[in-house]
Amino acid sequence: MDTQQVSAPPRAPSAGVVHINIRLTDGYTIISNRLSQHRGLSLLAIGLGTHIQSLPDGWRVGIKVLAAIFPESEARIAAALRELEQHGFLRRIRERVGGGKLATRTESYNHPEAAVRGRMRERGAAPVPEAVPVPVAEAVPEPEVLPAVAAEPVTGAEPVRVPGPEPEPVRVPEPVRVPAPEPEPVRVSVPDPVPAPVPGPRLVPTPTAPRKPRLPLPVPQRPTEALYAAAADLLAGLPRAAPQFLLSEEDARGLVPGVAAWLERGARPDAVRAALTDDPPVPLRHPAKLLRHRLAALLPPPLPAAVPVVPLQNCDDCDRAFRSSAPGCCRECRDARAYADERCLIGA
């Protein structure tokens, strides 16, 4: 008898994490490793993105709502939301609702790169022309060929008797057989019974179709030498991550304003590099044209304007701190001075 082979259970690793997983049947959410293992996001942003992807549609994810649930402050939650927006996991859109009000709709993406490619295809796709039906040739009835009627043989006339002397006998001519004319064949043009092949849908727009206007290359609102230098360094370092994006000096000089506009809007260099070089077409013939298109089409929204902070002032009377744009007295000291100047009318 053969010896039964017994497989020993695999040994647990001596160091590192050990997963003790239980099969889940309800109450779980599938999270992509693009979010859970993202190198450019903070742990707070990864956790917040995981929480948002686990919520059902229609759930409110505003800053105040999240701050009321979690112990982090509104400032930290707002910063984490901006990180998710910069890397494409969130997209907030302002829409106008009834009554002239504005509402914010938040879209959560588990695959930002695929979502961006889908939006680009929607913007650049050409309308597919409908197939033109090919008319079917009607059958032409064959003309009836009438049978030729054979001509009757022509017989000679009987001899005519003329009074007078005996006429000489007239020889009766033999009947002449006239050949019947052969009917000429009638030529009828019959169309080809096989219909012409139906052309398929044309995916490429016709040469006469109007083309969409080319998006202009973005430029920074407040250009500085440091901003342009950082943009030039980023373009020069693209071949390290993607060798096919090797640019000439003239192409790099022309794309510097577009990259500077991204950096001015708060985009991190690694996020800009990933957005420009991710999933290029094969083969890539014009890297500079592709970078110019992506810089214009995928431009992130500008950063929200900073709220002005009113400075602190010391009261001239009580030396207490209060917020005001100009030095002077606080509200209580101003009220006390106003009451002190009025005359007392009680008991007068």
C-alpha positions as CSV (number, residue, x, y, z in Angstrom):
1,M,0.0,0.0,0.0
2,D,1.2,3.5,-0.8
3,T,1.9,5.9,2.0
4,Q,-0.7,8.7,2.3
5,Q,1.0,12.1,2.0
6,V,0.0,14.6,4.6
7,S,0.5,18.3,3.7
8,A,1.6,20.4,6.7
9,P,-0.1,23.8,7.2
10,P,2.1,26.7,6.1
11,R,4.2,28.3,8.8
12,A,3.3,31.8,9.8
13,P,6.1,34.4,9.2
14,S,8.3,35.1,12.1
15,A,8.1,38.9,11.6
16,G,5.8,41.4,10.0
17,V,2.0,41.4,9.8
18,V,0.0,38.2,9.9
19,H,-3.6,38.3,8.5
20,I,-6.3,36.4,10.4
21,N,-9.1,36.8,7.9
22,I,-12.7,35.6,8.3
23,R,-15.0,35.2,5.3
24,L,-17.4,38.1,5.2
25,T,-21.0,37.7,3.9
26,D,-22.3,41.2,4.7
27,G,-21.2,44.6,6.0
28,Y,-18.1,45.0,3.9
29,T,-16.7,47.2,1.1
30,I,-14.2,46.4,-1.6
31,I,-11.3,49.0,-1.5
32,S,-8.7,49.2,-4.3
33,N,-5.0,49.1,-3.4
34,R,-4.6,52.3,-5.4
35,L,-6.1,54.1,-2.4
36,S,-5.1,51.9,0.5
37,Q,-1.4,51.7,-0.5
38,H,-1.1,55.1,-2.2
39,R,2.4,56.6,-1.5
40,G,1.5,60.2,-2.0
41,L,-1.5,60.4,0.4
42,S,-1.4,60.8,4.1
43,L,-2.8,58.2,6.4
44,L,-5.7,60.5,7.3
45,A,-6.5,61.0,3.6
46,I,-6.4,57.2,3.0
47,G,-8.7,56.6,6.0
48,L,-11.1,59.3,5.0
49,G,-11.2,58.1,1.4
50,T,-11.9,54.5,2.6
51,H,-14.7,55.8,4.8
52,I,-16.3,57.8,1.9
53,Q,-16.2,54.8,-0.5
54,S,-18.0,52.7,2.2
55,L,-20.9,55.1,2.4
56,P,-24.1,54.7,0.3
57,D,-25.1,57.1,-2.4
58,G,-26.7,60.3,-1.2
59,W,-24.8,60.4,2.1
60,R,-23.5,63.8,3.1
61,V,-19.7,64.1,3.3
62,G,-19.2,67.7,4.1
63,I,-16.4,69.0,6.4
64,K,-18.7,69.8,9.3
65,V,-20.5,66.4,9.0
66,L,-17.2,64.5,9.1
67,A,-15.9,66.6,11.9
68,A,-18.9,65.8,14.0
69,I,-18.2,62.0,13.5
70,F,-14.4,61.8,13.8
71,P,-12.1,63.4,16.4
72,E,-10.0,65.2,13.8
73,S,-10.5,69.0,13.4
74,E,-12.2,70.6,10.4
75,A,-8.9,72.0,9.2
76,R,-7.3,68.5,9.1
77,I,-10.4,67.0,7.4
78,A,-10.4,69.8,4.8
79,A,-6.7,69.2,4.1
80,A,-7.4,65.4,3.6
81,L,-10.3,66.1,1.2
82,R,-8.0,68.4,-0.8
83,E,-5.4,65.6,-1.0
84,L,-8.1,63.2,-2.3
85,E,-9.1,65.8,-4.9
86,Q,-5.6,66.4,-6.1
87,H,-5.0,62.7,-6.7
88,G,-8.3,62.2,-8.4
89,F,-10.2,60.1,-5.8
90,L,-12.7,62.8,-5.1
91,R,-14.4,65.4,-7.4
92,R,-16.7,68.1,-6.0
93,I,-19.1,69.8,-8.4
94,R,-21.3,72.8,-7.6
95,E,-24.7,72.5,-9.1
96,R,-27.7,74.9,-9.2
97,V,-30.8,73.6,-7.6
98,G,-34.4,75.0,-7.3
99,G,-34.9,78.3,-5.7
100,G,-31.6,79.8,-7.0
101,K,-29.5,77.8,-4.5
102,L,-26.2,76.0,-5.1
103,A,-25.5,72.4,-3.9
104,T,-22.3,70.5,-3.8
105,R,-22.2,67.0,-5.3
106,T,-19.2,64.8,-4.4
107,E,-18.1,62.0,-6.7
108,S,-15.9,59.2,-5.3
109,Y,-13.6,57.2,-7.7
110,N,-12.0,53.9,-6.9
111,H,-9.9,54.0,-10.1
112,P,-9.1,57.7,-10.9
113,E,-7.0,56.9,-14.0
114,A,-9.8,54.9,-15.7
115,A,-12.3,57.7,-14.8
116,V,-10.1,60.3,-16.4
117,R,-9.7,58.2,-19.6
118,G,-13.5,57.8,-19.7
119,R,-14.0,61.6,-19.5
120,M,-11.4,62.2,-22.3
121,R,-13.1,59.7,-24.6
122,E,-16.5,61.3,-24.0
123,R,-15.0,64.7,-24.9
124,G,-13.1,63.6,-28.0
125,A,-15.5,61.0,-29.4
126,A,-17.0,61.7,-32.8
127,P,-20.8,61.0,-33.5
128,V,-21.2,57.6,-35.1
129,P,-23.1,58.1,-38.4
130,E,-26.1,55.9,-38.9
131,A,-25.9,53.1,-41.5
132,V,-27.6,54.2,-44.8
133,P,-29.9,51.5,-46.1
134,V,-29.0,50.2,-49.5
135,P,-32.0,50.0,-51.9
136,V,-32.7,46.4,-53.1
137,A,-32.9,46.2,-56.9
138,E,-36.3,45.1,-58.0
139,A,-36.5,42.2,-60.4
140,V,-37.1,43.3,-63.9
141,P,-39.4,40.9,-65.7
142,E,-37.9,39.2,-68.7
143,P,-39.5,40.4,-71.9
144,E,-41.6,37.9,-73.8
145,V,-40.1,36.9,-77.1
146,L,-42.8,36.5,-79.6
147,P,-42.3,33.6,-82.0
148,A,-41.5,34.7,-85.5
149,V,-44.3,34.1,-88.0
150,A,-43.1,32.3,-91.1
151,A,-44.0,34.0,-94.2
152,E,-46.4,32.2,-96.5
153,P,-45.0,31.0,-99.8
154,V,-45.8,33.3,-102.7
155,T,-47.5,31.4,-105.4
156,G,-47.5,32.6,-109.0
157,A,-50.6,33.9,-110.7
158,E,-52.7,31.8,-112.9
159,P,-52.2,32.2,-116.7
160,V,-54.5,34.9,-118.2
161,R,-56.3,33.9,-121.4
162,V,-56.2,36.7,-124.0
163,P,-58.7,36.6,-126.8
164,G,-57.1,36.3,-130.2
165,P,-54.6,34.0,-131.4
166,E,-53.6,31.1,-129.3
167,P,-51.1,32.4,-126.8
168,E,-48.0,30.6,-126.2
169,P,-48.0,28.5,-123.1
170,V,-46.9,30.4,-120.1
171,R,-44.6,28.7,-117.8
172,V,-45.8,28.8,-114.2
173,P,-43.0,29.8,-112.0
174,E,-42.2,27.6,-109.1
175,P,-43.1,29.1,-105.7
176,V,-40.2,30.9,-104.2
177,R,-39.6,30.2,-100.5
178,V,-38.7,33.4,-98.7
179,P,-36.7,32.6,-95.5
180,A,-38.4,33.9,-92.4
181,P,-36.3,36.6,-90.7
182,E,-34.6,35.4,-87.6
183,P,-35.7,37.6,-84.6
184,E,-32.9,39.7,-83.1
185,P,-32.2,38.9,-79.5
186,V,-33.4,41.6,-77.1
187,R,-30.8,42.7,-74.7
188,V,-32.2,43.5,-71.3
189,S,-29.9,44.9,-68.6
190,V,-30.6,42.9,-65.4
191,P,-29.1,44.3,-62.2
192,D,-26.8,42.2,-60.1
193,P,-28.9,40.3,-57.7
194,V,-26.2,40.4,-55.1
195,P,-26.6,43.7,-53.0
196,A,-23.6,45.9,-52.4
197,P,-21.9,45.4,-49.0
198,V,-23.2,47.8,-46.3
199,P,-20.4,50.1,-45.1
200,G,-19.7,49.8,-41.3
201,P,-19.9,52.8,-38.9
202,R,-17.2,55.4,-39.5
203,L,-15.4,56.0,-36.2
204,V,-13.1,58.7,-37.6
205,P,-14.8,62.0,-38.4
206,T,-14.9,63.0,-42.0
207,P,-12.3,65.6,-43.2
208,T,-15.1,68.2,-43.6
209,A,-16.5,67.7,-40.1
210,P,-15.9,70.7,-37.8
211,R,-13.1,70.2,-35.3
212,K,-13.3,71.2,-31.7
213,P,-11.2,74.3,-30.8
214,R,-7.8,73.5,-29.3
215,L,-7.6,74.2,-25.6
216,P,-5.1,76.9,-24.7
217,L,-2.1,76.0,-22.6
218,P,-2.8,77.2,-19.0
219,V,-0.5,79.9,-17.5
220,P,0.0,80.8,-13.8
221,Q,-1.8,83.8,-12.3
222,R,1.2,85.0,-10.4
223,P,4.3,83.7,-12.1
224,T,7.6,83.7,-10.2
225,E,11.1,82.5,-11.0
226,A,11.0,79.8,-8.4
227,L,7.7,78.5,-9.8
228,Y,9.1,78.3,-13.4
229,A,12.3,76.7,-12.1
230,A,10.3,74.0,-10.3
231,A,8.3,73.4,-13.5
232,A,11.4,73.1,-15.6
233,D,13.0,70.6,-13.2
234,L,9.8,68.5,-13.3
235,L,9.8,68.3,-17.1
236,A,13.5,67.6,-17.3
237,G,13.0,64.6,-14.8
238,L,10.2,63.0,-16.7
239,P,12.4,60.5,-18.6
240,R,13.5,59.0,-15.2
241,A,10.0,57.7,-14.6
242,A,8.9,57.3,-18.2
243,P,11.8,57.1,-20.8
244,Q,9.4,57.7,-23.7
245,F,8.8,61.3,-22.5
246,L,12.2,62.6,-23.6
247,L,11.6,66.2,-24.7
248,S,13.7,68.6,-26.6
249,E,14.8,71.8,-25.1
250,E,12.4,73.9,-27.2
251,D,9.4,71.6,-26.3
252,A,10.3,71.7,-22.6
253,R,10.5,75.5,-22.7
254,G,7.1,75.8,-24.3
255,L,5.4,73.5,-21.7
256,V,6.9,75.2,-18.6
257,P,4.0,77.7,-18.2
258,G,1.4,74.8,-18.1
259,V,3.3,72.9,-15.5
260,A,3.8,76.1,-13.4
261,A,0.0,76.6,-13.5
262,W,-0.6,73.2,-12.0
263,L,2.0,73.8,-9.3
264,E,0.4,77.2,-8.5
265,R,-2.9,75.5,-7.9
266,G,-1.4,73.3,-5.2
267,A,-0.7,70.1,-7.2
268,R,2.2,68.1,-5.9
269,P,5.1,67.3,-8.3
270,D,4.5,63.5,-8.0
271,A,0.8,64.0,-8.8
272,V,1.6,66.1,-11.8
273,R,4.1,63.6,-13.0
274,A,1.6,60.7,-12.7
275,A,-1.2,62.6,-14.4
276,L,1.0,63.5,-17.4
277,T,2.8,60.2,-18.0
278,D,0.2,57.6,-16.9
279,D,-1.1,55.2,-19.6
280,P,0.5,56.7,-22.7
281,P,-0.6,55.5,-26.2
282,V,1.5,52.8,-27.9
283,P,3.4,53.8,-29.9
284,L,4.0,57.3,-28.6
285,R,5.0,59.5,-31.6
286,H,4.6,63.0,-30.2
287,P,5.2,63.2,-26.5
288,A,5.1,67.0,-26.4
289,K,1.7,67.2,-28.0
290,L,0.3,64.6,-25.5
291,L,1.7,66.6,-22.6
292,R,0.3,69.8,-23.9
293,H,-3.2,68.2,-24.3
294,R,-3.2,66.7,-20.8
295,L,-1.9,70.0,-19.2
296,A,-4.9,71.8,-20.7
297,A,-7.6,69.1,-20.4
298,L,-6.8,67.8,-16.9
299,L,-6.1,71.2,-15.2
300,P,-7.1,70.9,-11.5
301,P,-9.4,73.6,-10.0
302,P,-7.8,76.6,-8.3
303,L,-7.3,76.7,-4.5
304,P,-10.1,78.4,-2.5
305,A,-9.4,82.0,-1.5
306,A,-7.9,82.4,2.0
307,V,-10.2,84.0,4.5
308,P,-8.7,87.3,5.8
309,V,-7.8,87.2,9.5
310,V,-8.6,90.2,11.6
311,P,-5.6,91.1,13.8
312,L,-5.7,91.3,17.6
313,Q,-5.6,94.8,19.3
314,N,-5.1,95.8,23.0
315,C,-7.8,98.0,24.5
316,D,-6.5,101.4,25.5
317,D,-8.6,101.4,28.7
318,C,-8.7,97.9,30.1
319,D,-5.7,96.5,28.2
320,R,-7.7,93.4,27.1
321,A,-7.3,91.8,23.6
322,F,-10.0,92.2,21.0
323,R,-10.1,91.8,17.2
324,S,-10.2,94.9,15.1
325,S,-8.5,96.3,12.0
326,A,-7.7,99.6,13.9
327,P,-6.4,100.1,17.5
328,G,-8.7,101.7,20.1
329,C,-11.1,100.5,22.8
330,C,-13.1,97.4,23.0
331,R,-16.8,97.3,22.8
332,E,-17.4,97.3,26.6
333,C,-15.1,100.3,27.1
334,R,-16.8,102.2,24.3
335,D,-20.2,101.5,25.8
336,A,-19.0,102.6,29.3
337,R,-17.7,105.9,27.8
338,A,-21.1,106.5,26.1
339,Y,-23.0,106.0,29.3
340,A,-20.7,108.2,31.2
341,D,-21.2,111.1,28.9
342,E,-25.0,110.9,29.1
343,R,-26.7,112.9,31.9
344,C,-28.6,111.1,34.6
345,L,-32.3,111.9,34.3
346,I,-33.5,109.8,37.3
347,G,-34.9,112.0,40.1
348,A,-34.5,115.2,38.2
